[in-house]
Amino acid sequence: MSDILKRSIAPITSDAWSVLESQAKLTLKDTLSARKMVDFSGPHGWDYSGVAVGLVKVYPSEPIPGVKWGLREIQPLIEYRIPFKLNIWELDNISRGMKNPDLESLLSAAKKAALFEDTVVYQGFTDANVTGILKSSPHTPVQLPSKIDDLQGVVEDAVAALRASGIGGPYSLVLGFEPYKMLLKAHDCGYSLYQRIKELLGGHIVLSFAIDGGVLLSSRGGDFEMTVGQDLSIGYQSHCSENVELYFTESFTFQVLTPEAAIGLAVPKKK
């Protein structure tokens, strides 16, 4: 564990750290979706600062007559922190055998970290020079149906649009909370719509809280890449007599290498 996290000086027992880690992993597993859908490079460590993009910015000046020069361009990694506080006495209770400590602030921060990562990948983050999957796609978004039973036809149209652009499968589908919930409830003669669509795609169907509608993308590989320096971790910030302040942190960036490999699914317009 990197010294930058300063965990060794936190007033937290090893038993408590184990519980914090396990609870965080469970929450992140259920709420992170984007890294399951794209190529994942890393983790490369804290000292990894950027991704080479293969370009050189050429400058017109000549420091010495006849010397042309430029700077290699890179895409820098985003580094963020999400602070949260926990009660020290409550953490000590874990070593006393408590099975249900109050870790709501930890779980809330973990969900926020997952939401941020998914948002950057799907929606983009202009300030960090990241254009997300949805904004990069040149395809006109397909409208999600008002009746979930019509979703298979919409997905077929989306797959056809990708194939017409020379994008092969398998394909995967990311849905926002409402359409995903409706999909899970849809059945036809005991055979779920979820299973029919999954077989049609050949890939995965996942939930993301970072989008309202959906996105269908190729899972063939090589089209989208998430690069991670330091993977999601918990660090120590400070403490007083009652509480300890911790934080979630991560360093990462995202690149759309083939914009044509995804198409958005827009929510139905309200009448």
N, C-alpha and C positions, 0 to 999 in steps of 0.2 A: 504494500500500500504506500502510495507516494507521500513524502513528508509534507507536501503542500496542503494535504487534507488535515494535518495536525491532529489526527485522531488519538495519538498516544498521550496527549496532554488533556484530553477530555475527561471529566469526572463520570465516566461510564464504565461499568464492569464488562468483562468479556461476554458474560451471559446476556447482558442487555444489548451489546453490539450485535450478537448473533440473532437476537429476536428482531432488532431493527432491520438488519440486512434481509432476513427471510421475509418479513412483512412487506418490505419495499419491493423485493423481487416478485412476490405474488401480485402486487398491485400493478407493477410495470408490465408484467407478462400479460395481464388482462387488458391493459389500456394502450400499450404501444402497438401500432399496426404498420406504420410506414416502413420500418426496417425489415419487416417480414415480406414486403412487396418488392423491394429493390435490392440491387447488389450492395453488399456491405463490405467496406474495406476498413480494417482495423480490429481492435484498437491499437493505435500507433504510439500512444504515450503523451505525456504533457508537453514534451519538447517538440512535438509535431505541430507546425503552425499553419501550413497551407498546402494546397494541392496544385501541382503544375498543370497549366492549361494548354501548354504548347505554343504560346504566343510571345512575341517580343514587341514592346512598344519602342519604336525608333524615334530618337530625338534629332532635330535638325542641326544642333550645335556641333562644332568640331573642336574638342579640347586641344587637339594638335591637328594642324592642317592635314587633311587626307584621312583622318580617323573618324569613321562613322560608328555610332554606338547606340545601344538601346538597353532597356531593362526587361528581364524576363517577367512575365505576368504570372501571378499565382492567385488562387482563390483562397483567402484566409479562412481559418476555422472560427466559428462562433464559439465563444465561451460565456457561459451564463451561470448564475447562482440563484437558487430559490430558498430563502431562509425559512426556518420554522423553529419553534420552541417546544421543549418537552420538560416536564416536571422531573427534577432529579430524584425526589423521593419515590415517584412512580416507577422510574427506571430501576431504582434499587430494589423495589418490590419484585422485580423479575427474578433477581438472585435469591429472593426469599420464597420463590415458588409460585408467584402470581402467573396465572395463565391468560388473563385478559386485561393487560394494562391499557391505559388510555393513550393510544397512538394516533388519534385522529389527525393531529397536525402533520404527522409524518405521511400518512396516507393521502391527505389533501395535497401536500407538496409533491408527492410522487405522481399524482394524477395531473398536476399542473405541468410537471416536467414532460410527461408523455404528450400532453396536449400541445405544448410548445414544439416538440420535435415533429409531431405529425403535421402541425400547421405549417412549419417551415417547408416540409417536403411536399405537401399537397397544394398549399396556397402560395408559398414563396415568402421571402423576407427581403424586401427591397433594400433596406439599410445595410444588410449583410451580403448584398450582391447575389442573392439566391432567387432564381425564378422557379416557382414550384411547378409541379406536374400539370395542374389544371390551367394555369396561365400560359404555359408553354405550348399546350396542344393547339395545333392549327385547325383541328376538327370543330365543326359546329356541334355544341353539346346536344345530346339526345334528351328529350323530355321524359322524365320519370312518369309513369302512369298514375292516374288518380286511384285506380283499382289495382291492388297488388297482383291480382291474377293475370294482369296483362304485362307483368314485368319480363317474362321470358321473351316475348316478342321484342321488347325494347332492347334487351341484352343482345338478342340476335342481330338487331339493326346495328348496334354498337360494334359487335364483332365483325360484321360485314364491312363497316367503315374502315376498321383497322386492316382487314385483309385487302381491301381495295387499295390501300396505301402500301401494300407489300409487307405488312407487319404480321408475322406468324405467331402462333401460340406456343405453349398454352397461354390462356388468359386468366386474369384474376379480377375480382370485383371488390371494390371498397364501397361500403354504404354508410351513410350517416345513421344516427340513432333511430329515427322514426321509420325510414324505409327498411332498415335491418330488422327492427322489431316486427314490422308487418310481414316481412318475408318469413320469419321463423314461425309465424302463426298460420301461414297459408298451406293448406293441404288439399289434395285432389285424389279421392278414392284411396286414402291411406298412404299415398306417395307424395312426399313433401315437394313443394315448389323449390325449396332450397336445394334438395338433392338433384332435381332435374337440371337446374341452372348450373350447379357445380359440375355435373357430368358434361354439360354443353361447353363449359369453359375449359375444363381440363386442369384448372389451377385452384385457387382458393377464393373463399368469400369471407371478408373480414369486416368488422365494425370499426369505425373511427369517429371520435367525437369532434374532430377538427373540420368536418365537412357536414353540410346539411343534406346534400343530394348524394352523389356518388361519383366514382371514376372507374372506368374499365381500362386495364392496361395489360400489355404483354408481359408474361413472366419468363420469356425465353432467355433473358439475361443480356447484358451489355447496353441496355437502353437508359437506365437510371442508376446513379451510384451515390450512396451515402458514405462519407468518409469520416471516421471517428478518431480523434486523438485520444482523449481520456473518456472512457465510457462512463455511463451514469454511476455516480458515486456519492456517498454521504461524507461530508467534511465537518470539522468543528470550527465554530466561529468564536464563541465566548460563553461565559457562564457567570451566574451570581449565586447567592445562597439557595435560591429556590429553583431556578430554571437553567437549562443549558440551551444555547442557540446553536443549531446545526444548519446544514444547507445541502441541497442537492446541486450537483454540478456536472457539467459535461462539456466537451469541446467537439464540434462537428461541423460539417458543411454538406451541401447536397448539389449534385449536378444532373441536369437533364441532358443526356447525350443524344437521344433520338426523340424529339418532340412529337413525332407522328405516332409514337408507340402507346399513346393514351388518348382517351376521349372522355369528356365529362358527361355526367348524367344530372341534368338540372331538375330541381324540385318543381312540381306543377305550379303554374301561376294561379294565384287566388282570384276567383271571379268576383 
